[in-house]
Amino acid sequence: MTSSHKPKKQDLPPTAWAVLGLLSFPGERTGYELKKWADSSLRFFYWSPAISQIYAELRRLEELGYASSARSGPEEVRAKRRYAITEAGREALAHWAADTTEAGPPVLKHGLLLRVWLGHLAEPARLRAMVGEHLERTREELAAVREAAQEAAGVREWAFPAVALRWSERQHLAELELAEALLADLAQLAPPEGTAARQAGGDAPTPG
């Protein structure tokens, strides 16, 4: 691979680096296996790309010489294409992972809080029910995180993913605490008194 084929780091989106990162662990994997691993690891602290995105990034990574693939032999009933990281890919990934200037701040897009922010247009009981549903989903996610962490525990090659999963466990516990506090805050609010209360005048609560 010539130097002219080496892309600049910013030419690749985070999804491409995430897929390449999945390939950086020992073994070869199919696109379907990469998707399963992303669902049981990446989604707890970043996100899990769709299977179509994974295959699109795999094609891109192969074109760049960062990944290689081979079809399975006749011993398998259904032919499968398995992917592996190349030395060039591992070198590029290590360089990207070490560049902390690209990490950027965490991005929070909390759909439930957006609806709470618009609570003056909603029924208080429905808002509280939504928070309750969020609590239940978060508990389910916490159980999934703990299951994934248990599978990673003790596996030397998964030591750093295990650290990320432990962080995710603490983050889900914090989310449960925040949601409980949110529920208590909503319980203290008086219900709006009809349409007039919902359409009351006054400036928006902005600083300045």
Backbone as CSV, one residue per row, in Angstrom:
resi,resn,N_x,N_y,N_z,CA_x,CA_y,CA_z,C_x,C_y,C_z
1,MET,0.844,-1.197,0.000,0.000,0.000,0.000,0.873,1.238,0.000
2,THR,0.704,2.080,-0.995,1.546,3.259,-1.105,1.044,4.356,-0.210
3,SER,1.905,5.304,0.062,1.538,6.396,0.951,0.411,7.232,0.367
4,SER,0.291,7.260,-0.988,-0.767,8.045,-1.602,-2.142,7.484,-1.302
5,HIS,-2.217,6.210,-0.898,-3.487,5.576,-0.586,-3.858,5.727,0.876
6,LYS,-2.963,6.253,1.665,-3.254,6.397,3.090,-4.133,7.615,3.315
7,PRO,-5.325,7.417,3.887,-6.197,8.567,4.092,-5.786,9.356,5.317
8,LYS,-6.164,10.623,5.328,-6.002,11.390,6.545,-7.011,10.887,7.569
9,LYS,-6.681,11.039,8.834,-7.558,10.503,9.881,-8.968,11.069,9.772
10,GLN,-9.074,12.354,9.451,-10.378,12.977,9.429,-11.221,12.525,8.234
11,ASP,-10.613,11.800,7.298,-11.365,11.310,6.152,-12.268,10.141,6.532
12,LEU,-12.044,9.527,7.660,-12.852,8.397,8.092,-13.790,8.813,9.217
13,PRO,-15.060,8.453,9.141,-15.999,8.785,10.220,-15.774,7.887,11.421
14,PRO,-16.274,8.284,12.582,-16.107,7.447,13.778,-16.616,6.022,13.600
15,THR,-17.676,5.842,12.803,-18.209,4.496,12.596,-17.172,3.585,11.959
16,ALA,-16.409,4.118,11.026,-15.369,3.310,10.375,-14.322,2.871,11.390
17,TRP,-13.912,3.801,12.265,-12.924,3.446,13.289,-13.509,2.437,14.282
18,ALA,-14.793,2.570,14.582,-15.423,1.618,15.504,-15.432,0.216,14.902
19,VAL,-15.797,0.109,13.626,-15.804,-1.202,12.963,-14.395,-1.772,12.895
20,LEU,-13.430,-0.918,12.560,-12.039,-1.373,12.523,-11.593,-1.794,13.917
21,GLY,-12.078,-1.074,14.931,-11.754,-1.449,16.302,-12.279,-2.820,16.665
22,LEU,-13.477,-3.149,16.194,-14.015,-4.490,16.451,-13.134,-5.560,15.816
23,LEU,-12.553,-5.219,14.670,-11.676,-6.175,13.985,-10.303,-6.282,14.631
24,SER,-9.962,-5.334,15.503,-8.611,-5.317,16.070,-8.401,-6.391,17.132
25,PHE,-9.488,-7.023,17.578,-9.355,-8.103,18.551,-9.078,-9.416,17.821
26,PRO,-8.480,-10.403,18.510,-8.080,-11.643,17.834,-9.238,-12.337,17.118
27,GLY,-8.937,-12.913,15.969,-9.916,-13.687,15.228,-10.473,-12.955,14.027
28,GLU,-11.099,-13.711,13.139,-11.784,-13.152,11.981,-13.285,-13.228,12.229
29,ARG,-14.031,-12.258,11.704,-15.461,-12.201,11.981,-16.249,-11.815,10.744
30,THR,-17.470,-12.316,10.675,-18.382,-11.920,9.617,-19.029,-10.586,9.995
31,GLY,-19.672,-9.967,9.030,-20.381,-8.733,9.331,-21.461,-8.940,10.375
32,TYR,-22.133,-10.087,10.309,-23.181,-10.396,11.284,-22.590,-10.539,12.687
33,GLU,-21.432,-11.170,12.786,-20.785,-11.331,14.094,-20.325,-9.977,14.641
34,LEU,-19.866,-9.103,13.763,-19.474,-7.757,14.200,-20.681,-6.997,14.729
35,LYS,-21.825,-7.152,14.069,-23.043,-6.487,14.525,-23.448,-7.010,15.904
36,LYS,-23.387,-8.326,16.116,-23.737,-8.894,17.415,-22.810,-8.369,18.503
37,TRP,-21.533,-8.251,18.193,-20.582,-7.775,19.196,-20.817,-6.290,19.499
38,ALA,-21.120,-5.516,18.458,-21.419,-4.102,18.679,-22.651,-3.951,19.566
39,ASP,-23.649,-4.808,19.352,-24.877,-4.752,20.156,-24.635,-5.121,21.611
40,SER,-23.624,-5.934,21.869,-23.357,-6.363,23.240,-22.165,-5.643,23.858
41,SER,-21.704,-4.603,23.203,-20.551,-3.882,23.747,-20.643,-2.384,23.436
42,LEU,-20.469,-2.019,22.177,-20.399,-0.610,21.796,-21.653,0.171,22.169
43,ARG,-22.807,-0.436,22.023,-24.050,0.320,22.213,-24.237,0.804,23.640
44,PHE,-23.523,0.218,24.589,-23.697,0.608,25.983,-22.995,1.918,26.323
45,PHE,-22.059,2.344,25.474,-21.354,3.596,25.785,-21.131,4.470,24.551
46,TYR,-21.446,3.978,23.367,-21.309,4.793,22.156,-22.579,4.645,21.340
47,TRP,-22.607,3.699,20.423,-23.826,3.330,19.713,-23.512,2.107,18.872
48,SER,-24.547,1.442,18.383,-24.352,0.260,17.555,-24.800,0.570,16.134
49,PRO,-23.867,0.555,15.176,-24.254,0.855,13.797,-25.160,-0.231,13.230
50,ALA,-25.987,0.144,12.279,-26.854,-0.817,11.603,-25.997,-1.782,10.788
51,ILE,-26.547,-2.950,10.501,-25.784,-3.948,9.753,-25.391,-3.408,8.388
52,SER,-26.241,-2.574,7.781,-25.909,-1.986,6.480,-24.713,-1.043,6.602
53,GLN,-24.633,-0.310,7.717,-23.493,0.585,7.946,-22.216,-0.208,8.142
54,ILE,-22.329,-1.322,8.856,-21.148,-2.154,9.093,-20.578,-2.662,7.778
55,TYR,-21.444,-3.174,6.903,-20.948,-3.687,5.624,-20.408,-2.559,4.745
56,ALA,-21.030,-1.390,4.811,-20.518,-0.260,4.033,-19.123,0.133,4.510
57,GLU,-18.924,0.144,5.826,-17.608,0.496,6.364,-16.586,-0.596,6.077
58,LEU,-17.011,-1.849,6.099,-16.086,-2.941,5.773,-15.580,-2.806,4.336
59,ARG,-16.480,-2.438,3.425,-16.059,-2.237,2.030,-15.074,-1.083,1.934
60,ARG,-15.363,-0.002,2.651,-14.467,1.149,2.652,-13.099,0.763,3.210
61,LEU,-13.092,0.026,4.323,-11.841,-0.363,4.969,-11.023,-1.297,4.076
62,GLU,-11.707,-2.165,3.347,-10.986,-3.043,2.407,-10.358,-2.228,1.281
63,GLU,-11.099,-1.269,0.753,-10.567,-0.429,-0.326,-9.327,0.342,0.115
64,LEU,-9.307,0.716,1.406,-8.171,1.458,1.940,-7.002,0.548,2.324
65,GLY,-7.235,-0.744,2.300,-6.190,-1.673,2.713,-6.105,-1.853,4.212
66,TYR,-7.125,-1.400,4.935,-7.140,-1.515,6.391,-7.760,-2.824,6.868
67,ALA,-8.486,-3.492,5.998,-9.106,-4.781,6.334,-9.007,-5.694,5.121
68,SER,-9.060,-6.979,5.380,-9.062,-7.970,4.306,-10.189,-8.955,4.579
69,SER,-10.606,-9.676,3.565,-11.681,-10.645,3.755,-11.436,-11.873,2.897
70,ALA,-12.072,-12.954,3.285,-11.974,-14.208,2.535,-13.256,-14.986,2.736
71,ARG,-13.683,-15.666,1.685,-14.881,-16.487,1.782,-14.540,-17.827,2.416
72,SER,-15.517,-18.379,3.134,-15.311,-19.669,3.777,-15.256,-20.775,2.722
73,GLY,-14.701,-21.896,3.109,-14.539,-23.011,2.199,-15.791,-23.864,2.060
74,PRO,-15.711,-24.939,1.302,-16.872,-25.803,1.055,-17.333,-26.571,2.290
75,GLU,-16.565,-26.517,3.371,-16.957,-27.235,4.577,-18.171,-26.602,5.254
76,GLU,-18.451,-25.357,4.927,-19.618,-24.683,5.501,-20.774,-24.745,4.516
77,VAL,-21.971,-24.998,5.050,-23.155,-25.117,4.205,-23.414,-23.821,3.450
78,ARG,-23.332,-22.699,4.172,-23.513,-21.395,3.552,-22.190,-20.641,3.569
79,ALA,-21.802,-20.172,2.397,-20.540,-19.439,2.315,-20.632,-18.143,3.116
80,LYS,-19.589,-17.849,3.867,-19.538,-16.631,4.667,-18.250,-15.884,4.372
81,ARG,-18.343,-14.575,4.372,-17.148,-13.756,4.201,-16.702,-13.264,5.565
82,ARG,-15.474,-13.604,5.911,-14.923,-13.204,7.205,-13.882,-12.117,6.998
83,TYR,-13.864,-11.176,7.933,-13.002,-10.008,7.817,-11.941,-10.009,8.919
84,ALA,-10.804,-9.420,8.589,-9.706,-9.293,9.553,-9.015,-7.957,9.325
85,ILE,-8.402,-7.444,10.368,-7.660,-6.197,10.251,-6.287,-6.490,9.643
86,THR,-5.765,-5.563,8.861,-4.426,-5.703,8.298,-3.428,-4.947,9.174
87,GLU,-2.166,-5.134,8.898,-1.154,-4.407,9.662,-1.291,-2.910,9.444
88,ALA,-1.599,-2.514,8.205,-1.796,-1.091,7.927,-3.002,-0.560,8.698
89,GLY,-4.037,-1.385,8.779,-5.219,-0.979,9.518,-4.951,-0.860,11.005
90,ARG,-4.199,-1.797,11.543,-3.875,-1.741,12.968,-3.014,-0.522,13.285
91,GLU,-2.083,-0.198,12.390,-1.228,0.969,12.602,-2.050,2.256,12.560
92,ALA,-2.960,2.356,11.583,-3.801,3.550,11.469,-4.732,3.678,12.665
93,LEU,-5.292,2.557,13.119,-6.210,2.573,14.255,-5.483,2.982,15.533
94,ALA,-4.279,2.457,15.726,-3.504,2.812,16.910,-3.174,4.302,16.904
95,HIS,-2.869,4.838,15.730,-2.561,6.266,15.623,-3.795,7.097,15.939
96,TRP,-4.960,6.682,15.424,-6.203,7.410,15.687,-6.591,7.329,17.164
97,ALA,-6.462,6.143,17.758,-6.851,5.955,19.154,-5.975,6.764,20.097
98,ALA,-4.723,6.996,19.702,-3.795,7.735,20.560,-3.959,9.244,20.432
99,ASP,-4.710,9.693,19.438,-4.869,11.132,19.204,-6.069,11.630,20.001
100,THR,-5.827,12.093,21.215,-6.913,12.504,22.103,-7.607,13.774,21.636
101,THR,-6.996,14.520,20.751,-7.647,15.747,20.280,-8.899,15.446,19.481
102,GLU,-9.058,14.220,19.014,-10.223,13.874,18.211,-11.365,13.314,19.050
103,ALA,-11.135,13.088,20.315,-12.165,12.443,21.124,-13.413,13.307,21.227
104,GLY,-13.241,14.585,21.477,-14.371,15.496,21.565,-15.174,15.295,22.837
105,PRO,-16.063,16.246,23.145,-16.882,16.141,24.355,-17.993,15.117,24.176
106,PRO,-18.493,14.547,25.265,-19.644,13.645,25.156,-20.853,14.392,24.616
107,VAL,-21.651,13.716,23.822,-22.850,14.309,23.242,-24.069,13.640,23.872
108,LEU,-24.893,14.447,24.542,-26.088,13.921,25.197,-27.328,14.343,24.422
109,LYS,-28.107,13.366,23.962,-29.391,13.609,23.301,-30.418,12.762,24.042
110,HIS,-31.024,13.358,25.047,-31.930,12.633,25.933,-33.367,12.907,25.498
111,GLY,-33.944,11.974,24.763,-35.283,12.153,24.235,-36.335,12.393,25.303
112,LEU,-36.207,11.693,26.426,-37.169,11.873,27.508,-37.110,13.292,28.065
113,LEU,-35.897,13.809,28.263,-35.764,15.164,28.807,-36.313,16.209,27.841
114,LEU,-36.225,15.949,26.542,-36.798,16.871,25.579,-38.312,16.950,25.766
115,ARG,-38.929,15.816,26.063,-40.371,15.804,26.300,-40.720,16.449,27.642
116,VAL,-39.880,16.247,28.638,-40.109,16.918,29.924,-39.996,18.433,29.753
117,TRP,-39.043,18.859,28.957,-38.857,20.284,28.666,-40.131,20.878,28.069
118,LEU,-40.878,20.047,27.333,-42.142,20.476,26.740,-43.329,20.029,27.586
119,GLY,-43.080,19.859,28.871,-44.111,19.351,29.761,-45.336,20.232,29.874
120,HIS,-45.202,21.516,29.554,-46.365,22.412,29.629,-47.412,22.072,28.571
121,LEU,-47.038,21.196,27.622,-47.976,20.774,26.586,-48.464,19.349,26.796
122,ALA,-48.071,18.734,27.904,-48.391,17.328,28.145,-49.177,17.169,29.436
123,GLU,-49.795,16.015,29.577,-50.481,15.687,30.812,-49.456,15.215,31.843
124,PRO,-49.491,15.739,33.062,-48.520,15.343,34.092,-48.463,13.837,34.319
125,ALA,-49.632,13.177,34.322,-49.649,11.728,34.556,-48.911,10.992,33.449
126,ARG,-49.061,11.473,32.207,-48.369,10.822,31.083,-46.868,11.037,31.189
127,LEU,-46.460,12.222,31.604,-45.029,12.470,31.778,-44.429,11.534,32.819
128,ARG,-45.128,11.385,33.950,-44.617,10.496,35.002,-44.570,9.052,34.514
129,ALA,-45.561,8.665,33.700,-45.565,7.314,33.148,-44.377,7.104,32.211
130,MET,-44.040,8.131,31.448,-42.895,8.031,30.542,-41.599,7.849,31.317
131,VAL,-41.484,8.556,32.438,-40.292,8.391,33.270,-40.253,6.980,33.847
132,GLY,-41.405,6.469,34.250,-41.462,5.100,34.759,-41.044,4.084,33.709
133,GLU,-41.487,4.297,32.467,-41.078,3.409,31.371,-39.576,3.496,31.131
134,HIS,-39.048,4.712,31.240,-37.606,4.909,31.073,-36.833,4.174,32.169
135,LEU,-37.328,4.225,33.382,-36.687,3.504,34.486,-36.640,2.008,34.199
136,GLU,-37.738,1.474,33.701,-37.787,0.034,33.423,-36.812,-0.338,32.313
137,ARG,-36.761,0.457,31.257,-35.813,0.184,30.171,-34.375,0.271,30.657
138,THR,-34.100,1.256,31.505,-32.739,1.428,32.011,-32.339,0.234,32.873
139,ARG,-33.264,-0.277,33.669,-32.963,-1.478,34.470,-32.652,-2.674,33.571
140,GLU,-33.394,-2.797,32.477,-33.127,-3.890,31.531,-31.762,-3.724,30.876
141,GLU,-31.428,-2.490,30.510,-30.127,-2.224,29.920,-29.000,-2.496,30.914
142,LEU,-29.223,-2.137,32.164,-28.225,-2.388,33.207,-27.965,-3.884,33.340
143,ALA,-29.026,-4.668,33.293,-28.853,-6.123,33.369,-28.060,-6.641,32.170
144,ALA,-28.312,-6.063,30.981,-27.571,-6.478,29.786,-26.101,-6.078,29.887
145,VAL,-25.835,-4.889,30.418,-24.450,-4.446,30.604,-23.718,-5.401,31.545
146,ARG,-24.356,-5.756,32.632,-23.721,-6.642,33.600,-23.476,-8.022,33.016
147,GLU,-24.377,-8.479,32.167,-24.174,-9.779,31.515,-22.979,-9.725,30.576
148,ALA,-22.887,-8.628,29.793,-21.750,-8.475,28.884,-20.445,-8.358,29.655
149,ALA,-20.461,-7.627,30.768,-19.253,-7.472,31.581,-18.812,-8.801,32.171
150,GLN,-19.777,-9.621,32.544,-19.445,-10.928,33.104,-18.786,-11.819,32.059
151,GLU,-19.248,-11.719,30.815,-18.649,-12.516,29.739,-17.223,-12.046,29.444
152,ALA,-16.984,-10.737,29.582,-15.655,-10.200,29.286,-14.671,-10.411,30.428
153,ALA,-15.178,-10.601,31.629,-14.310,-10.741,32.801,-13.403,-11.957,32.672
154,GLY,-12.144,-11.742,32.968,-11.195,-12.846,32.966,-10.602,-13.165,31.607
155,VAL,-11.090,-12.547,30.538,-10.538,-12.762,29.197,-9.485,-11.686,28.943
156,ARG,-8.250,-12.092,28.817,-7.142,-11.135,28.736,-7.315,-10.172,27.574
157,GLU,-7.757,-10.660,26.414,-7.889,-9.798,25.246,-9.019,-8.773,25.397
158,TRP,-9.930,-9.011,26.340,-11.067,-8.115,26.520,-10.929,-7.254,27.767
159,ALA,-9.707,-7.086,28.256,-9.501,-6.328,29.491,-9.986,-4.882,29.358
160,PHE,-9.678,-4.234,28.240,-10.098,-2.843,28.074,-11.588,-2.714,27.764
161,PRO,-12.181,-3.584,26.923,-13.640,-3.559,26.814,-14.332,-3.775,28.157
162,ALA,-13.746,-4.591,29.018,-14.330,-4.813,30.340,-14.326,-3.518,31.156
163,VAL,-13.262,-2.728,31.030,-13.200,-1.440,31.727,-14.313,-0.527,31.221
164,ALA,-14.510,-0.486,29.900,-15.569,0.345,29.319,-16.945,-0.121,29.788
165,LEU,-17.130,-1.418,29.910,-18.416,-1.942,30.362,-18.658,-1.623,31.833
166,ARG,-17.613,-1.622,32.634,-17.789,-1.241,34.040,-18.173,0.231,34.147
167,TRP,-17.588,1.068,33.283,-18.000,2.469,33.239,-19.472,2.563,32.860
168,SER,-19.874,1.772,31.883,-21.264,1.799,31.434,-22.203,1.342,32.536
169,GLU,-21.786,0.378,33.340,-22.613,-0.049,34.465,-22.839,1.110,35.433
170,ARG,-21.768,1.844,35.750,-21.899,2.985,36.655,-22.767,4.075,36.032
171,GLN,-22.648,4.259,34.704,-23.451,5.272,34.028,-24.940,4.927,34.088
172,HIS,-25.279,3.655,33.922,-26.677,3.236,34.000,-27.213,3.372,35.428
173,LEU,-26.374,3.081,36.404,-26.792,3.279,37.794,-27.063,4.756,38.067
174,ALA,-26.213,5.627,37.521,-26.420,7.066,37.682,-27.696,7.504,36.969
175,GLU,-27.975,6.924,35.806,-29.190,7.266,35.073,-30.431,6.869,35.860
176,LEU,-30.375,5.737,36.555,-31.495,5.339,37.404,-31.712,6.352,38.527
177,GLU,-30.623,6.795,39.125,-30.731,7.779,40.208,-31.299,9.098,39.690
178,LEU,-30.838,9.526,38.518,-31.332,10.770,37.938,-32.813,10.661,37.581
179,ALA,-33.220,9.522,37.057,-34.621,9.347,36.684,-35.524,9.327,37.908
180,GLU,-35.066,8.723,38.989,-35.844,8.729,40.230,-36.007,10.162,40.743
181,ALA,-34.925,10.947,40.664,-35.001,12.342,41.089,-35.920,13.139,40.173
182,LEU,-35.886,12.837,38.884,-36.772,13.503,37.933,-38.228,13.213,38.261
183,LEU,-38.504,11.966,38.607,-39.865,11.580,38.977,-40.324,12.352,40.211
184,ALA,-39.424,12.521,41.181,-39.758,13.285,42.387,-39.999,14.752,42.058
185,ASP,-39.201,15.311,41.148,-39.388,16.708,40.747,-40.746,16.901,40.071
186,LEU,-41.117,15.969,39.210,-42.396,16.077,38.504,-43.566,15.970,39.477
187,ALA,-43.393,15.143,40.521,-44.468,14.959,41.489,-44.738,16.242,42.274
188,GLN,-43.728,17.113,42.370,-43.886,18.350,43.131,-44.546,19.465,42.332
189,LEU,-44.631,19.291,41.026,-45.213,20.331,40.182,-46.734,20.276,40.240
190,ALA,-47.346,21.421,40.380,-48.812,21.473,40.355,-49.286,21.262,38.931
191,PRO,-50.362,20.523,38.728,-50.879,20.316,37.375,-51.360,21.628,36.775
192,PRO,-51.191,21.796,35.479,-51.625,23.044,34.840,-53.127,23.214,34.958
193,GLU,-53.567,24.459,35.110,-54.990,24.751,35.264,-55.594,25.150,33.923
194,GLY,-55.827,24.160,33.111,-56.492,24.392,31.842,-55.604,25.034,30.795
195,THR,-56.238,25.415,29.713,-55.512,25.942,28.568,-54.838,27.268,28.877
196,ALA,-55.478,28.058,29.721,-54.920,29.381,30.016,-53.539,29.271,30.635
197,ALA,-53.380,28.269,31.521,-52.078,28.092,32.171,-51.039,27.655,31.159
198,ARG,-51.476,26.875,30.157,-50.523,26.374,29.177,-50.103,27.451,28.194
199,GLN,-50.963,28.466,28.039,-50.660,29.497,27.062,-50.345,30.832,27.731
200,ALA,-49.963,30.773,29.005,-49.682,32.019,29.732,-48.548,32.767,29.075
201,GLY,-48.651,34.086,29.155,-47.610,34.907,28.535,-46.383,34.986,29.397
202,GLY,-45.451,35.800,28.975,-44.210,35.964,29.728,-43.029,35.541,28.900
203,ASP,-41.896,36.055,29.254,-40.691,35.724,28.525,-40.218,34.316,28.837
204,ALA,-39.510,33.713,27.909,-38.924,32.397,28.134,-37.830,32.520,29.180
205,PRO,-37.629,31.436,29.976,-36.621,31.499,31.056,-35.204,31.411,30.519
206,THR,-34.772,32.447,29.825,-33.415,32.483,29.282,-32.611,33.529,30.021
207,PRO,-31.305,33.321,30.152,-30.485,34.297,30.864,-30.354,35.594,30.094
208,GLY,-30.031,36.639,30.815,-29.761,37.917,30.180,-30.967,38.848,30.255
